[in-house]
Amino acid sequence: MINFLKRLFKKQNQDGLKLQAAYSHFFMARKQYDNLKSLSETEYKAFSQNGEDGIIDYLLSQLNINEPKFVEIGIGDYRECNTRLIFEIRNANGLVIDAISGLKNKVLKNIRLWRNNLTVLEKKIDSSNINQTLQSTNFSENLDLFSLDIDGIDYWIVKELPVNFAKIAVVEFNPNFGSTSKITVPNIKDFNRSNYHYSNLCFGASLSAFIEIMNEKNFTFVGTNQFRCNAFFVNKNYLKMININIPDQNNIDEFVNSYFRESRDENGNLNYLNKKDIIEKIKNCEIIDLSSGIEKKTTVKEVVKY
């Protein structure tokens, strides 16, 4: 019990320091938001995996959203994710979802639930239940932020969402699929990236595929994090409110130029493959080519070239 209390106190103290640092950072950073030209200039990490905290704060601030209504799917235990800082420092109303067993108890160990209104839902989200889930929890309308990161059939979930489903959207993409291919893994129920290919590298969809489907939902691509794994989109009805330079959506090479190496060998150990070796490793994986407007089954080697 004593060791447990020590660990709890240490974690709470660390979180408190993160919050103090975040308050100080954003007090100064927000004064410069109108002068920034690139999304990468806004990055800051408090509780996000990379610099997403800063990017999201910038977009919310530019759109004058002080009390965000948000949904995040794929949160782990809520220690490190895209909406944790929003929950902590803004007057927020949120829904967080993951399929992890005992999710609510795990989340409650990391936050003080009384701070804001947060609904915690333990559920496996797929393309067949996304809209019903949002409707049943009263999060199907007036969303300010939607974040999706489930390492799998993310594209197919986005495809089912209605036009104008939020003001800001964050989706994880697979940079290994390159800048020109419009591809995704098949819409497999209970998709698991490790089971689909032991390397953990064949999952999700390409950035080009997301840009195209998000354009159909009335969103414009505004950039990625510098780690090149999360893409950010702003609803076209609000795009004029942000001042950064909007990327050329036909020239996105820089946004898939990632160097993180998370590949695994057959025994599940990290083996640090480079980009060319990654494509060689997953070349026979089945994917869906979306480039012709018709969903066509093919393999990675037939579409992705390096």
HUMO-V259601 format. One record per residue. N is the residue number from 1. RES is the residue in three letters. PHI is phi in degrees with one decimal (none if undefined). OMEGA is omega in degrees with one decimal (* if undefined). D_CENTER is the distance of its C-alpha to the mean C-alpha in whole Angstrom. Layout:
n->N res->RES phi->PHI omega->OMEGA d_center->D_CENTER
n->N res->RES phi->PHI omega->OMEGA d_center->D_CENTER
//
This chain:
n->1 res->MET phi->none omega->-179.4 d_center->36
n->2 res->ILE phi->-63.2 omega->179.3 d_center->37
n->3 res->ASN phi->-64.5 omega->178.3 d_center->35
n->4 res->PHE phi->-62.2 omega->-179.5 d_center->32
n->5 res->LEU phi->-65.3 omega->177.6 d_center->33
n->6 res->LYS phi->-64.0 omega->179.3 d_center->33
n->7 res->ARG phi->-64.6 omega->179.6 d_center->29
n->8 res->LEU phi->-63.5 omega->179.9 d_center->28
n->9 res->PHE phi->-62.8 omega->-179.9 d_center->30
n->10 res->LYS phi->-63.1 omega->-179.3 d_center->28
n->11 res->LYS phi->-64.3 omega->-179.9 d_center->25
n->12 res->GLN phi->-63.6 omega->178.5 d_center->25
n->13 res->ASN phi->-66.9 omega->178.1 d_center->27
n->14 res->GLN phi->-64.6 omega->178.4 d_center->24
n->15 res->ASP phi->-64.2 omega->178.0 d_center->22
n->16 res->GLY phi->-62.2 omega->177.9 d_center->25
n->17 res->LEU phi->-65.9 omega->177.3 d_center->25
n->18 res->LYS phi->-62.1 omega->-179.4 d_center->21
n->19 res->LEU phi->-66.7 omega->178.0 d_center->21
n->20 res->GLN phi->-60.7 omega->179.0 d_center->25
n->21 res->ALA phi->-63.9 omega->-179.6 d_center->23
n->22 res->ALA phi->-64.7 omega->177.6 d_center->20
n->23 res->TYR phi->-56.6 omega->-179.2 d_center->23
n->24 res->SER phi->-65.2 omega->-179.3 d_center->25
n->25 res->HIS phi->-61.4 omega->-174.2 d_center->23
n->26 res->PHE phi->-73.3 omega->175.2 d_center->21
n->27 res->PHE phi->-59.0 omega->180.0 d_center->25
n->28 res->MET phi->-87.0 omega->-173.9 d_center->26
n->29 res->ALA phi->-63.6 omega->-176.4 d_center->23
n->30 res->ARG phi->-64.3 omega->177.7 d_center->23
n->31 res->LYS phi->-69.0 omega->-176.7 d_center->26
n->32 res->GLN phi->-104.8 omega->-173.8 d_center->25
n->33 res->TYR phi->-56.7 omega->-177.3 d_center->22
n->34 res->ASP phi->-70.4 omega->-177.5 d_center->25
n->35 res->ASN phi->-100.9 omega->-175.5 d_center->26
n->36 res->LEU phi->-81.4 omega->-178.0 d_center->22
n->37 res->LYS phi->-120.7 omega->-177.8 d_center->22
n->38 res->SER phi->-137.8 omega->179.5 d_center->19
n->39 res->LEU phi->-61.4 omega->-178.2 d_center->15
n->40 res->SER phi->-64.0 omega->179.2 d_center->16
n->41 res->GLU phi->-70.7 omega->-174.5 d_center->18
n->42 res->THR phi->-97.2 omega->-171.5 d_center->16
n->43 res->GLU phi->-61.2 omega->174.9 d_center->14
n->44 res->TYR phi->-160.2 omega->-178.9 d_center->15
n->45 res->LYS phi->-113.3 omega->169.5 d_center->14
n->46 res->ALA phi->-120.3 omega->178.8 d_center->16
n->47 res->PHE phi->-117.0 omega->177.5 d_center->13
n->48 res->SER phi->-79.1 omega->179.8 d_center->10
n->49 res->GLN phi->-69.1 omega->-179.0 d_center->10
n->50 res->ASN phi->-130.6 omega->-177.6 d_center->11
n->51 res->GLY phi->-100.7 omega->-174.5 d_center->12
n->52 res->GLU phi->-64.2 omega->179.7 d_center->9
n->53 res->ASP phi->-56.3 omega->-179.0 d_center->11
n->54 res->GLY phi->-68.7 omega->179.5 d_center->14
n->55 res->ILE phi->-62.4 omega->-178.6 d_center->12
n->56 res->ILE phi->-65.9 omega->178.2 d_center->11
n->57 res->ASP phi->-62.2 omega->178.3 d_center->15
n->58 res->TYR phi->-61.0 omega->-176.7 d_center->16
n->59 res->LEU phi->-65.6 omega->177.5 d_center->15
n->60 res->LEU phi->-61.9 omega->-179.0 d_center->16
n->61 res->SER phi->-65.6 omega->-179.6 d_center->19
n->62 res->GLN phi->-65.5 omega->179.1 d_center->20
n->63 res->LEU phi->-90.3 omega->178.7 d_center->19
n->64 res->ASN phi->56.4 omega->177.7 d_center->22
n->65 res->ILE phi->-101.2 omega->-178.3 d_center->19
n->66 res->ASN phi->-97.2 omega->-179.5 d_center->21
n->67 res->GLU phi->-126.3 omega->-170.5 d_center->20
n->68 res->PRO phi->-72.0 omega->169.2 d_center->17
n->69 res->LYS phi->-103.4 omega->-171.1 d_center->16
n->70 res->PHE phi->-135.3 omega->171.6 d_center->13
n->71 res->VAL phi->-131.2 omega->172.0 d_center->11
n->72 res->GLU phi->-130.3 omega->179.5 d_center->8
n->73 res->ILE phi->-113.0 omega->-175.6 d_center->8
n->74 res->GLY phi->97.5 omega->-171.1 d_center->8
n->75 res->ILE phi->-117.3 omega->-171.6 d_center->10
n->76 res->GLY phi->63.5 omega->177.8 d_center->12
n->77 res->ASP phi->-98.8 omega->176.2 d_center->15
n->78 res->TYR phi->75.8 omega->174.2 d_center->14
n->79 res->ARG phi->-78.7 omega->-173.5 d_center->15
n->80 res->GLU phi->-138.6 omega->-177.3 d_center->12
n->81 res->CYS phi->-162.9 omega->-170.2 d_center->8
n->82 res->ASN phi->-80.4 omega->-174.6 d_center->7
n->83 res->THR phi->-111.6 omega->-178.6 d_center->10
n->84 res->ARG phi->-59.4 omega->-178.4 d_center->13
n->85 res->LEU phi->-67.7 omega->175.9 d_center->14
n->86 res->ILE phi->-58.0 omega->178.5 d_center->15
n->87 res->PHE phi->-59.1 omega->-174.0 d_center->16
n->88 res->GLU phi->-77.0 omega->-168.8 d_center->19
n->89 res->ILE phi->-116.1 omega->178.0 d_center->20
n->90 res->ARG phi->-119.6 omega->176.4 d_center->20
n->91 res->ASN phi->-77.7 omega->-165.5 d_center->21
n->92 res->ALA phi->-115.6 omega->173.8 d_center->19
n->93 res->ASN phi->-128.6 omega->-170.7 d_center->19
n->94 res->GLY phi->-131.2 omega->172.3 d_center->16
n->95 res->LEU phi->-124.5 omega->177.5 d_center->15
n->96 res->VAL phi->-120.9 omega->-172.0 d_center->13
n->97 res->ILE phi->-135.2 omega->171.1 d_center->13
n->98 res->ASP phi->-158.7 omega->-178.4 d_center->13
n->99 res->ALA phi->-95.4 omega->-178.3 d_center->16
n->100 res->ILE phi->-65.9 omega->179.8 d_center->17
n->101 res->SER phi->-64.0 omega->-179.3 d_center->21
n->102 res->GLY phi->68.8 omega->-171.9 d_center->22
n->103 res->LEU phi->-57.4 omega->-173.9 d_center->19
n->104 res->LYS phi->-61.1 omega->179.3 d_center->21
n->105 res->ASN phi->-64.1 omega->179.6 d_center->23
n->106 res->LYS phi->-69.3 omega->177.4 d_center->20
n->107 res->VAL phi->-64.9 omega->-176.4 d_center->18
n->108 res->LEU phi->-64.8 omega->176.8 d_center->22
n->109 res->LYS phi->-72.7 omega->-174.2 d_center->23
n->110 res->ASN phi->-110.7 omega->-179.5 d_center->20
n->111 res->ILE phi->-135.3 omega->170.5 d_center->20
n->112 res->ARG phi->-101.9 omega->-168.8 d_center->23
n->113 res->LEU phi->-62.0 omega->-178.2 d_center->23
n->114 res->TRP phi->-69.7 omega->-174.3 d_center->25
n->115 res->ARG phi->-64.2 omega->-178.2 d_center->24
n->116 res->ASN phi->-153.7 omega->-179.2 d_center->22
n->117 res->ASN phi->-88.6 omega->-178.4 d_center->21
n->118 res->LEU phi->-131.1 omega->174.7 d_center->19
n->119 res->THR phi->-98.9 omega->-179.3 d_center->19
n->120 res->VAL phi->-108.7 omega->-175.5 d_center->18
n->121 res->LEU phi->-123.8 omega->176.1 d_center->18
n->122 res->GLU phi->-90.9 omega->-175.6 d_center->18
n->123 res->LYS phi->-162.2 omega->174.5 d_center->18
n->124 res->LYS phi->-87.4 omega->-176.8 d_center->16
n->125 res->ILE phi->-92.7 omega->174.1 d_center->15
n->126 res->ASP phi->-143.6 omega->-175.3 d_center->15
n->127 res->SER phi->-68.5 omega->-177.6 d_center->17
n->128 res->SER phi->-85.6 omega->-174.8 d_center->20
n->129 res->ASN phi->-123.9 omega->-174.6 d_center->19
n->130 res->ILE phi->-61.1 omega->-176.0 d_center->16
n->131 res->ASN phi->-70.1 omega->177.7 d_center->18
n->132 res->GLN phi->-62.9 omega->179.9 d_center->21
n->133 res->THR phi->-64.7 omega->179.6 d_center->19
n->134 res->LEU phi->-65.4 omega->179.4 d_center->17
n->135 res->GLN phi->-67.5 omega->-176.1 d_center->21
n->136 res->SER phi->-70.1 omega->179.5 d_center->23
n->137 res->THR phi->-102.2 omega->-179.0 d_center->21
n->138 res->ASN phi->63.8 omega->176.6 d_center->21
n->139 res->PHE phi->-121.9 omega->179.5 d_center->18
n->140 res->SER phi->-93.3 omega->-177.4 d_center->18
n->141 res->GLU phi->-132.9 omega->174.1 d_center->20
n->142 res->ASN phi->58.2 omega->177.5 d_center->19
n->143 res->LEU phi->-77.9 omega->174.3 d_center->16
n->144 res->ASP phi->-89.2 omega->-176.0 d_center->15
n->145 res->LEU phi->-139.8 omega->174.8 d_center->11
n->146 res->PHE phi->-126.6 omega->-178.9 d_center->9
n->147 res->SER phi->-127.0 omega->-175.3 d_center->5
n->148 res->LEU phi->-134.5 omega->179.6 d_center->5
n->149 res->ASP phi->-155.7 omega->-179.8 d_center->5
n->150 res->ILE phi->-121.8 omega->174.8 d_center->8
n->151 res->ASP phi->55.7 omega->-177.0 d_center->9
n->152 res->GLY phi->-160.3 omega->-173.6 d_center->12
n->153 res->ILE phi->-93.9 omega->-177.6 d_center->13
n->154 res->ASP phi->-54.5 omega->-178.6 d_center->10
n->155 res->TYR phi->-58.5 omega->-175.3 d_center->12
n->156 res->TRP phi->-69.4 omega->175.0 d_center->15
n->157 res->ILE phi->-69.0 omega->178.4 d_center->13
n->158 res->VAL phi->-59.8 omega->-178.8 d_center->12
n->159 res->LYS phi->-58.2 omega->-177.5 d_center->15
n->160 res->GLU phi->-81.8 omega->-177.9 d_center->17
n->161 res->LEU phi->-71.8 omega->179.4 d_center->16
n->162 res->PRO phi->-74.6 omega->173.2 d_center->18
n->163 res->VAL phi->-61.2 omega->178.0 d_center->19
n->164 res->ASN phi->59.2 omega->-176.0 d_center->18
n->165 res->PHE phi->-72.6 omega->177.6 d_center->16
n->166 res->ALA phi->-162.0 omega->174.5 d_center->14
n->167 res->LYS phi->-90.5 omega->179.9 d_center->15
n->168 res->ILE phi->-129.3 omega->177.6 d_center->11
n->169 res->ALA phi->-134.0 omega->176.0 d_center->8
n->170 res->VAL phi->-125.4 omega->178.9 d_center->5
n->171 res->VAL phi->-131.5 omega->174.7 d_center->4
n->172 res->GLU phi->-79.0 omega->176.3 d_center->4
n->173 res->PHE phi->-124.1 omega->-179.2 d_center->8
n->174 res->ASN phi->-105.5 omega->-178.0 d_center->11
n->175 res->PRO phi->-66.8 omega->179.3 d_center->13
n->176 res->ASN phi->-65.7 omega->-178.8 d_center->16
n->177 res->PHE phi->-83.4 omega->173.6 d_center->17
n->178 res->GLY phi->81.7 omega->-173.4 d_center->18
n->179 res->SER phi->-100.6 omega->-174.2 d_center->18
n->180 res->THR phi->-105.9 omega->-177.2 d_center->20
n->181 res->SER phi->-74.3 omega->175.1 d_center->20
n->182 res->LYS phi->-108.0 omega->-173.1 d_center->18
n->183 res->ILE phi->-137.6 omega->176.3 d_center->18
n->184 res->THR phi->-149.9 omega->170.5 d_center->16
n->185 res->VAL phi->-69.0 omega->178.9 d_center->17
n->186 res->PRO phi->-62.9 omega->-179.8 d_center->19
n->187 res->ASN phi->-81.2 omega->-175.4 d_center->18
n->188 res->ILE phi->-99.7 omega->178.2 d_center->20
n->189 res->LYS phi->-65.1 omega->-178.2 d_center->20
n->190 res->ASP phi->58.9 omega->178.1 d_center->19
n->191 res->PHE phi->-56.5 omega->176.8 d_center->17
n->192 res->ASN phi->-134.3 omega->-172.7 d_center->17
n->193 res->ARG phi->-63.4 omega->179.2 d_center->16
n->194 res->SER phi->-71.0 omega->178.2 d_center->19
n->195 res->ASN phi->-74.5 omega->-178.1 d_center->21
n->196 res->TYR phi->-67.4 omega->171.3 d_center->20
n->197 res->HIS phi->-155.6 omega->-172.7 d_center->21
n->198 res->TYR phi->-57.1 omega->-177.7 d_center->22
n->199 res->SER phi->-69.6 omega->-176.5 d_center->21
n->200 res->ASN phi->71.2 omega->-171.7 d_center->17
n->201 res->LEU phi->-106.2 omega->-179.2 d_center->17
n->202 res->CYS phi->-105.5 omega->-176.1 d_center->17
n->203 res->PHE phi->-156.3 omega->171.3 d_center->14
n->204 res->GLY phi->61.8 omega->-175.7 d_center->11
n->205 res->ALA phi->-139.8 omega->177.8 d_center->12
n->206 res->SER phi->-74.2 omega->178.2 d_center->13
n->207 res->LEU phi->-62.6 omega->179.6 d_center->12
n->208 res->SER phi->-61.6 omega->178.6 d_center->15
n->209 res->ALA phi->-64.1 omega->179.2 d_center->15
n->210 res->PHE phi->-68.9 omega->179.3 d_center->12
n->211 res->ILE phi->-59.9 omega->-178.7 d_center->14
n->212 res->GLU phi->-67.7 omega->-177.3 d_center->17
n->213 res->ILE phi->-69.5 omega->178.7 d_center->16
n->214 res->MET phi->-71.7 omega->174.2 d_center->14
n->215 res->ASN phi->-62.8 omega->177.1 d_center->17
n->216 res->GLU phi->-65.6 omega->178.9 d_center->19
n->217 res->LYS phi->-88.7 omega->178.4 d_center->17
n->218 res->ASN phi->77.0 omega->177.4 d_center->18
n->219 res->PHE phi->-120.9 omega->175.3 d_center->15
n->220 res->THR phi->-115.2 omega->176.4 d_center->16
n->221 res->PHE phi->-71.0 omega->-178.3 d_center->13
n->222 res->VAL phi->-117.7 omega->177.0 d_center->14
n->223 res->GLY phi->142.7 omega->178.2 d_center->12
n->224 res->THR phi->-130.1 omega->168.1 d_center->10
n->225 res->ASN phi->-73.8 omega->-177.1 d_center->10
n->226 res->GLN phi->-68.6 omega->177.2 d_center->13
n->227 res->PHE phi->-74.3 omega->176.6 d_center->12
n->228 res->ARG phi->64.1 omega->175.6 d_center->11
n->229 res->CYS phi->-136.3 omega->178.2 d_center->8
n->230 res->ASN phi->-118.5 omega->178.3 d_center->5
n->231 res->ALA phi->-104.5 omega->-177.1 d_center->7
n->232 res->PHE phi->-115.1 omega->-178.2 d_center->8
n->233 res->PHE phi->-132.5 omega->176.4 d_center->11
n->234 res->VAL phi->-121.7 omega->176.5 d_center->14
n->235 res->ASN phi->-57.2 omega->-175.3 d_center->16
n->236 res->LYS phi->-60.6 omega->178.1 d_center->19
n->237 res->ASN phi->-68.6 omega->-176.7 d_center->21
n->238 res->TYR phi->-120.3 omega->-172.9 d_center->20
n->239 res->LEU phi->-61.1 omega->-177.6 d_center->20
n->240 res->LYS phi->-66.6 omega->-177.6 d_center->23
n->241 res->MET phi->-84.1 omega->178.1 d_center->22
n->242 res->ILE phi->-104.7 omega->-170.1 d_center->20
n->243 res->ASN phi->-107.8 omega->-178.2 d_center->22
n->244 res->ILE phi->-69.0 omega->175.9 d_center->20
n->245 res->ASN phi->-71.9 omega->-179.3 d_center->21
n->246 res->ILE phi->-81.3 omega->-178.5 d_center->19
n->247 res->PRO phi->-62.0 omega->171.9 d_center->19
n->248 res->ASP phi->-73.8 omega->-174.4 d_center->21
n->249 res->GLN phi->-70.6 omega->175.7 d_center->19
n->250 res->ASN phi->-98.4 omega->180.0 d_center->22
n->251 res->ASN phi->-142.4 omega->-172.4 d_center->21
n->252 res->ILE phi->-115.4 omega->-178.3 d_center->18
n->253 res->ASP phi->-52.4 omega->-176.0 d_center->19
n->254 res->GLU phi->-63.9 omega->-175.3 d_center->18
n->255 res->PHE phi->-86.6 omega->174.7 d_center->15
n->256 res->VAL phi->-115.7 omega->-177.8 d_center->15
n->257 res->ASN phi->-82.2 omega->-175.6 d_center->17
n->258 res->SER phi->-103.2 omega->-179.2 d_center->16
n->259 res->TYR phi->-123.7 omega->179.2 d_center->18
n->260 res->PHE phi->-70.5 omega->-173.0 d_center->16
n->261 res->ARG phi->-125.7 omega->-176.6 d_center->18
n->262 res->GLU phi->-116.7 omega->-177.1 d_center->17
n->263 res->SER phi->-66.6 omega->-179.7 d_center->20
n->264 res->ARG phi->-122.2 omega->173.2 d_center->22
n->265 res->ASP phi->-90.0 omega->-176.4 d_center->25
n->266 res->GLU phi->-61.6 omega->-179.7 d_center->27
n->267 res->ASN phi->-96.6 omega->178.0 d_center->28
n->268 res->GLY phi->85.2 omega->-179.4 d_center->24
n->269 res->ASN phi->-94.8 omega->176.1 d_center->25
n->270 res->LEU phi->-59.9 omega->178.2 d_center->23
n->271 res->ASN phi->-127.9 omega->166.3 d_center->25
n->272 res->TYR phi->56.3 omega->178.8 d_center->23
n->273 res->LEU phi->-70.8 omega->173.0 d_center->23
n->274 res->ASN phi->-86.6 omega->-170.9 d_center->23
n->275 res->LYS phi->-59.7 omega->-178.3 d_center->22
n->276 res->LYS phi->-63.9 omega->179.9 d_center->25
n->277 res->ASP phi->-68.1 omega->177.9 d_center->25
n->278 res->ILE phi->-62.6 omega->-179.1 d_center->22
n->279 res->ILE phi->-64.7 omega->176.4 d_center->23
n->280 res->GLU phi->-61.7 omega->-177.4 d_center->26
n->281 res->LYS phi->-68.4 omega->-175.0 d_center->25
n->282 res->ILE phi->-104.9 omega->-171.3 d_center->23
n->283 res->LYS phi->-59.6 omega->-177.2 d_center->25
n->284 res->ASN phi->-95.6 omega->178.9 d_center->26
n->285 res->CYS phi->-68.4 omega->177.9 d_center->23
n->286 res->GLU phi->-76.8 omega->175.3 d_center->23
n->287 res->ILE phi->-135.4 omega->177.9 d_center->21
n->288 res->ILE phi->-109.1 omega->177.7 d_center->21
n->289 res->ASP phi->-88.5 omega->-175.9 d_center->22
n->290 res->LEU phi->-104.8 omega->-168.1 d_center->21
n->291 res->SER phi->-66.3 omega->-176.9 d_center->23
n->292 res->SER phi->-90.6 omega->-175.1 d_center->26
n->293 res->GLY phi->86.9 omega->176.9 d_center->25
n->294 res->ILE phi->-118.1 omega->-179.6 d_center->26
n->295 res->GLU phi->-72.0 omega->-173.9 d_center->24
n->296 res->LYS phi->-120.3 omega->176.6 d_center->26
n->297 res->LYS phi->-73.2 omega->177.0 d_center->26
n->298 res->THR phi->-156.0 omega->178.2 d_center->26
n->299 res->THR phi->-125.0 omega->-179.0 d_center->25
n->300 res->VAL phi->-56.1 omega->-175.5 d_center->23
n->301 res->LYS phi->-64.0 omega->-179.0 d_center->26
n->302 res->GLU phi->-81.5 omega->-173.3 d_center->27
n->303 res->VAL phi->-120.8 omega->-173.5 d_center->24
n->304 res->VAL phi->-94.6 omega->-178.2 d_center->23
n->305 res->LYS phi->-121.2 omega->174.2 d_center->25
n->306 res->TYR phi->-133.6 omega->* d_center->26
//
